Amino acid sequence: MSKKRKRVKINIIEEYSLEDLHTKFKNHKRLKVFANKGTRCVACHCNGTRLIKRRYIQKNGSFEDHIDLYTDKMLLMTVDHMLPKCKKGSEDLKNKQPMCTKCNCEKNGKYTPILGRFSWYYRFRYLIKEWVRKW
């Protein structure tokens, strides 16, 4: 039996230009990864094109503003740790890479040894799953 996820109401407040990654947000803890390493997912190569400030409204009425990078299809771009934190990976910029939510969930704590990219095994496995899903 699958567990139901809690839904949170999300409101878009503002959309920024991608150039703001290199000016306004160059020192932001998470967004500096995209500023330094690009906005393309290292696994499936989808591209983050929209920098959006959203307001997450909690059930208790409180809210939190958050700036995220999304693809044109509104797929969230995340920051992935090449050597996962669960395997003693560091928080250094050199250990981080841009990855979409879908690929990051697929990776699930595995090490990506080849220059921060998926090894051929994981890339092949991902393509097979996509092919099967379309059939």
N, C-alpha and C positions, 0 to 999 in steps of 0.2 A: 504494500500500500504506500503510495507516494505521499510525502509530506507537503502540505500546502504552504506556499510562500506568502509572507505578509506583503501586501501591496501598500505602497506609500505614494501619496499624491505628489506629483512633481510639476513644478511650474517653471517655464523658461522666463528668465528675467531679462537677459541681454545676450547678444551674440557679438563676439569680438572677431577682429581680423586675425588671420594666422600670423601676420607680421608681429602682432602683440606678444607672441611666444618669445621672440628675440629681444623685445624691449620691456614691456610691463612685467612679464612673468619669467624672465630669464633666471631669477633666483628663487622661484617658487619650488618647494620641495619635490613635487611630482612633475610639474610641467617642464622643468628644466631638462628632463630626460628627452622630451619631444623636441625642445629647442636645440639640444646638442646632437641627438641621434636621429632626428627625422620623425615624420608622422606616419610612416608606413609600417604595417605589421611585419615582423621579421619572418613569420611562418607562411601566411597566406597572401601577403603583400597588398591587403586592402589599405586604403589611405585615409587617414583622419583629415577631414577638410573643414570641420565646423568646431569652433571654440565657443562653448556655450556656458553661461552662468545660469544655474538652475537653483530653485528653492525647493528643498525637501521639507514637506510639512508632515510632522509626526502625528500620531493619533492623539497625543496629549495636547496638541495645539501649538507646540513649539516648532520652530523652523530653523533650518541651517542652509546657508548659501554655499554653493560648491561650483567650481569651474572645472569642466571636463572637456575632453576632445572626443568628437564623434565622427563617424563616417557619414556619407550622404544618406545612408539608410538608417541613420541614428543608432549604429552599433558602437558601443562604448569602447574607446581605446584605453588600455590599461598599461601600467608599468610592470614589467616582468623582471624577476631576478633570475639571471642565467644560472647561478648556483643558488638554489632556493634557500631561504632563511632557515627552513627546517633542517637543512644539511650544512648549517654554519656559514651560509653565504653572507656577504657583507652588505652594507647600505651604500657603498661607494657607487658613484656614477658609472664606473667601468663594469660593475656587476649588473647594471640595469639595461633594459632594452624595451622599445615600444612593441606592444602586442595587443591585438584585439581581444575582447572578452571571450569570444568563442575559442580562440586558439589557446589562450591562457588557461581556460578550464580544461581543455584537452591535454595540455602539458602536465598539469596536476602534480607539481613537485618534482618533476624530472629535470636532470641537468642537461643543458643544451651546450655541448662542448665545442662545436665548430664555429669559432668566432662569434659566439652569441646567437647562432642560428640553429634551427632544428636540425638534427642529424637526418640523413636520408631515410633512415628507418621511420622516424616520426612523421616526416613529410609524406612518405609513401602511405603510411597508415592513415594519415589525415585524408589524402586524396581518395583512397579506397572507400573510406566512410562516406565521403561526399558523393562518390559515384553510386554507392549502394542506396544512399538516402534519396537520390534523384529517381532511382528505379522504383 
